[in-house]
Amino acid sequence: MRLGVLDVGSNTVHLLVVDAHPGARPLPAFKHKKELRLAELLDGGGAIKRSGADRLAAFVREALQVAEDKGVESVLAFATSAIREASNGDEVIRRVHDRTGVDLQVLSGDEEARLTFLAVRRWYGWSSGRLRCFDIGGGSLEIAGGIDEGPDAAISLPLGAGRLTRGWFTADPPPDKEVRALRKYVRAQVATSVGQVMRVGSPDHEVATSKTFRSLARVTGAAPSSEGPYVKRVLSHTGLQEWLPKLAAASAAERAALPGVSEGRAPQLLAGAIVADAAMDLYEVPELEVCPWALREGVILRRLDLLGVTGSGFSL
């Protein structure tokens, strides 16, 4: 069957089309995305502006047409922190439904962490032992660890690269005092999670997902995406620490010229690097392997698991 996953994130709205069936590896067939940056389209009360909701509904309608053109049988639509934390999130969801017929399911931070963990587990398999994974999104940082397909610990922190960039930096590049203040804040936030995650046991394999980690790995020397998903890519803490001062001193335009960094992600890369550095330091991680699967694949795998058991129906 051909499935579509519509992921409404803080930065990008992304349609992923895959060919899949229960028991098989989902094969990506087509991608369609747009940077709406919903988290930046907020009014003073934390509500997504009407223009932002209208742009989202228009893209969802466009994505449905693309999915139909590509032969998609079913579209699974979900939203993360941008909608979850907006003061008018329910209203935005209703507007999207009224204009497109799509019911956006809002995932909690815990659900994001669990579905991402499922994708990581399936990618590496049981031989990888106890896993711990980190994911930096636009609005939040997810950390999960465990031995099974469901994590024993799953945590979401408000440390997304986009959120921190908007909230802490006033210039491009930001002044040193702002970088230091953000570093202090991030480390205090990450430290609150360490005990809960460490309590479930030491990992055999430590993994990173998300565009932020992929970009940081590429900047520090990992293979380009053109070499395919099966090439091992790692982000070392030493390499990240060597690059942090350079990223802090560079403008967004200069970061965009680095390998693996898109123009849209470049402004957020410094904040993402500060979060990655704090997580790797406080969790004592010398190296993270970058997994090509993440939240969207987790949603697909959950869907396929349910189809395999019931033959119909779906719930995230």
Buried (B, 14 or more C-beta within 10 A) or exposed (E): BBBBBBBBBBBBBBBBBBBBEBEEEBEBBBEBBBBBBBBBBBEEEEBBBBEBBBBBBBBBBBBBEBBEEBEBEEBBBBBBBBBBBBEBBEBBBBBBBEBBEBEBBBBEBBBBBBBBBBBBBBBBEEEBEBBBBBBBBBBBBBBBBBBEBEBBBBBBBBBBBBBBBBEBBEEBBBEEEBBEBBBEBBBEBBEEBBEBBBEBBEBEBBBBBBBBBBBBBBBBEBBEEEEEEEEEBBBBBEBBBEBBEBBBEBEBEBBBEBEBBEEBBBBBBBBBBBBBBBBBBBBEBEBBBBBBBBBBBBBBBBBBBBBEEEEEEBEB
